[in-house]
Amino acid sequence: MDTPMMIVFGLLLFTILMLILDVLRIDLIALIVMLTLGWTRVLSTQETFAGFSSNAVIAMISVMMMSYGLSKTGVIDGFTHWLVEKSGNDKKKIVLLLSLAAGLLSGVMITVGVAAIFLPVVLKVARSQKIQVSELLMPMGFASILGANLTMVGSAPLILLNDLLVSEGMTEYGLLAVFPVGILLLVTGLMYFWIGSSRLLSQKSDDITELTEQEQWMEEMSICRNIEYYHIPSASPLHGKTIESSELWKKYPVHILAIKEGDEVIWAPWRETQLLAGQFLAIQGQTSTITDFAKKHYLEKIEAKKYFPSLADSEAAGFVEVMIPPRSPIEGKTLRGISFRKRYAVEPLMIFRQGEKVEQNLSDYRLQQGDTLVVHGEWNHIEEMDDRDHFLVITSYEKKSQVPNKSWVAVGCLVTAVLLTIIGVSVSMAFLTSAVLMILSGVFSMEEAYQVVDWKVVFLLAGLIPLGNAMQKTGAAEWLAEQVIRGIQGGPPSLLLISVAVMASFFSLFMSNVGAVVILVPLVTSMAALEGVDPRPMALLAAVCASNSFMLPTHQVNALLLSPGGYRNMDFVKAGGGMTLLYIIVTVIVFQLFLV
C-alpha cells in the first residue's frame, strides 16, 4: 500500500467519523476532503475541482431549476390537490401514495429528477396537512432510489452494466430483467416506513410545521385564524338573499371569505352577491359564533380541501396588513364607496386607527391616511393590491408570480428531458437543456434560476466526488475489493453474493455508483468464473447494490433532501441503516433463489 492510497483511506475514515459525529457542516467536510486531496498531490488541481463540472453536479443544478419551473406553472399545485383529495388526512396513506408514485416514476426517470419534482409536492402537502416535512421527505427519497431498480434504464449503474457485459462478450439484459428484485425492494421500502416511521423518523423541533412568520404575526395581532366551511341547503333562510340583506355583517362578527358555486369560486363576495341553495361558504370567525350562525340558518358543515383547496393551503392565501399611504386617492372614502370587495377580491376583517380597533360596520367607515386594514385573500389578489398606489401592504408575504398558461410548456420540457435520457443522452445534458428551454420559453428568468439552486448541495457533491475519483485513481477501491474476494475464495456461492452486495453498497456511499460498477464488475465476473458460477447475475448484483446508498447524505437524492427536511447525518444512519440491511437481504435472497 503506497502513500497516496494511505492518504485516501485516511480521508475515507475522516469522512465517515465526521459524518457520524456531525461536528462540522457536511458541505464544509466535503470541501476539506477535496482540498486535502489537492494539497497532498493525490489529485492534480484540475482533478481536485473536477466535481464542480461533473455530470452529477450539473444534473443536480438542472433538476432544481426544472422543479421550480414545474412549481411556478402550477403543475405541482394540481398534483398536490389530487394527492390530498385521494389520501385525506391519513398520514400513512399520504406517505404511501407519495412514495409509491416516486418509486414507480424512478423506473423510467433518473432518481434525482424524480426527487426534485416531488420535493415541492411534499413541502406543500406537509404545510396543508400540518405534517412534519421530515416524516414525508425521507420515505419519498428512499422510494425514488429503490424504484430505479424496476427497469434496466432506471439507474446509471444498470445502463452501464449492459455496455460492460457486451464488452466482455456476454449477452446484455432485457429492459425488465431486473423488475422482480426491483419491485420487491420497492415494496420492502414502503412497508419499512409504513411499520416503523414513528421510530425511524425523529420529530424536528424546528420543522416546517412550526408557525410561519405570518402566523406568528397573527398571534401577536390576536387575529382569529379559524375558518370553517358550510353548505347552504334548500331549507336555509339565506337562500335568495344577498349578503347585505341577510344582515350578516350587523348581527354576527363573522366574514364570508369565499363562495363556491359549481366550478366558480367568488373571493370576498360583495354586498350584492346572492346566496343560493347549493353554494358552499368559507366563513372566518370564532368557532362558537360560526356555530350559532350555521345553526340558525341550517347550514351543513363540509370539508375544506375538496371545495376550497386554496384556503386550506397557506402558500395560496392568507392574512395581511395594508396601510393607507400619504396622498392615496381613496383617502376620505369608504370601503362601500370604492367597492372594496368587488374591486380587489379580498375580505376586510378589521381597521386600526391610532391604536383603536374597529371590527364592525367596516363598509361605511371613512378611511384616513395611516389607517391599517387587516384583510384576507389569495396571494395573487393581495399582490395586485400591493402594485397600486391606493394601498401599501406592510406584512411580509411570499409573492407567487405563477404562470399557469405555461404549464404545458413546463411539462413538455420535463418529458423532453426524460426522453433524451432514455435514448442515451447524458442526464446533465438532457436536464440542463430542458432547464434552458424553460428559461427561453418564459417559465422563469435567469435571476430566478440562480436563486433556486441550493448551493449547499452543490458544494457537498462537488467536494466528495474527488474522493471517489481518488479511490479509483490510486487503486484503493480495487485493492479493497481484491482483499475481500481473496478472503472468500473457495466459499459457498451465498458468501460470494453477500460479499459483492456489501462491497457495492459500501463503495456507493463514498464514490459514484458508476465508478463502483466499473471497478466491481470485472472483479466479480472473474471471481464467479473461477468459482464455476454464472458471471452475468453476479455483475447484475453489483449494479443493483450500487444504488444501496441510504446510510449517509452522500447520494444525490439524500443530499437534495438534507436541508428541506431538516435532517442531520445521524437521521440517515438511523433510518438508512435498517434500509441498507433489508436491501442486502432481499437482493441476496432473490438472486440466490432465482438468478444464480
C-alpha positions, 0 to 999 in steps of 0.5 A: 500500500503506497502513500497516496492510497494511505492518504485516501483511506485516511480521508475515507475514515475522516469522512465517515467519523465526521459524518457520524459525529456531525461536528462540522457542516457536511458541505464544509467536510466535503470541501476539506476532503477535496482540498486535502486531496489537492494539497497532498498531490493525490489529485492534480488541481484540475482533478481536485475541482473536477466535481464542480463540472461533473455530470452529477453536479450539473444534473443536480443544478438542472433538476432544481431549476426544472422543479421550480419551473414545474412549481411556478406553472402550477403543475405541482399545485394540481398534483398536490390537490389530487394527492390530498383529495385521494389520501385525506388526512391519513398520514400513512396513506399520504406517505404511501401514495407519495412514495409509491408514485416516486418509486414507480416514476424512478423506473423510467426517470433518473432518481434525482429528477424524480426527487426534485419534482416531488420535493415541492409536492411534499413541502406543500402537502406537509404545510396543508396537512400540518405534517412534519416535512421530515416524516414525508421527505425521507420515505419519498427519497428512499422510494425514488432510489429503490424504484430505479431498480424496476427497469434496466434504464432506471439507474446509471449503474444498470445502463452501464452494466449492459455496455460492460457485459457486451464488452466482455462478450456476454449477452446484455439484459432485457429492459425488465430483467431486473423488475422482480428484485426491483419491485420487491425492494420497492415494496420492502421500502414502503412497508419499512416506513409504513411499520416503523416511521414513528421510530425511524423518523425523529420529530424536528423541533424546528420543522416546517410545521412550526408557525410561519412568520405570518402566523406568528404575526397573527398571534401577536395581532390576536387575529382569529385564524379559524375558518370553517366551511358550510353548505347552504341547503334548500331549507336555509333562510339565506337562500335568495338573499344577498349578503347585505340583506341577510344582515350578516355583517350587523348581527354576527362578527363573522366574514364570508371569505369565499363562495363556491358555486359549481366550478366558480369560486367568488373571493370576498363576495360583495354586498350584492352577491346572492346566496343560493341553495347549493353554494358552499361558504368559507366563513372566518370567525370564532368557532362558537359564533360560526356555530350559532350562525350555521345553526340558525340558518341550517347550514351543513358543515363540509370539508375544506380541501375538496371545495376550497383547496386554496384556503386550506393551503397557506402558500395560496392565501392568507392574512395581511396588513395594508396601510393607507399611504400619504396622498392615496386617492381613496383617502376620505372614502369608504370601503362601500364607496370604492367597492372594496370587495368587488374591486380587489377580491379580498375580505376586510376583517378589521381597521386600526386607527391610532391604536383603536380597533374597529371590527364592525360596520367596516363598509361605511367607515371613512378611511384616513391616511395611516389607517391599517386594514387587516384583510384576507385573500389569495396571494395573487389578489393581495399582490395586485393590491400591493402594485397600486398606489391606493394601498401599501401592504406592510406584512411580509408575504411570499409573492407567487408570480405563477404562470399557469398558461405555461404549464404545458410548456413546463411539462413538455420540457420535463418529458423532453428531458426524460426522453433524451435520457432514455435514448442515451443522452447524458442526464446533465445534458438532457436536464440542463437543456430542458432547464434552458428551454424553460428559461427561453420559453418564459417559465422563469428568468435567469435571476430566478434560476440562480436563486433556486439552486441550493448551493449547499448541495452543490458544494457537498457533491462537488467536494466528495466526488474527488474522493471517489475519483481518488479511490479509483485513481490510486487503486484503493477501491480495487485493492479493497475489493481484491482483499475481500474476494481473496478472503472468500475464495473457495466459499459457498456461492451465498458468501460470494453474493453477500460479499459483492452486495456489501462491497457495492453498497459500501463503495456507493456511499463514498464514490459514484455508483458508476465508478463502483460498477466499473471497478466491481464488475470485472472483479466479480465476473472473474471471481464467479468464473473461477468459482464455476458460477454464472458471471452475468447475475453476479455483475447484475448484483453489483449494479443493483447494490450500487444504488444501496446508498441510504446510510449517509447524505452522500447520494444525490437524492439524500443530499437534495433532501438534507436541508428541506427536511431538516435532517442531520447525518445521524437521521440517515444512519438511523433510518438508512441503516435498517434500509441498507440491511433489508436491501442486502437481504432481499437482493441476496435472497432473490438472486440466490433463489432465482438468478444464480 
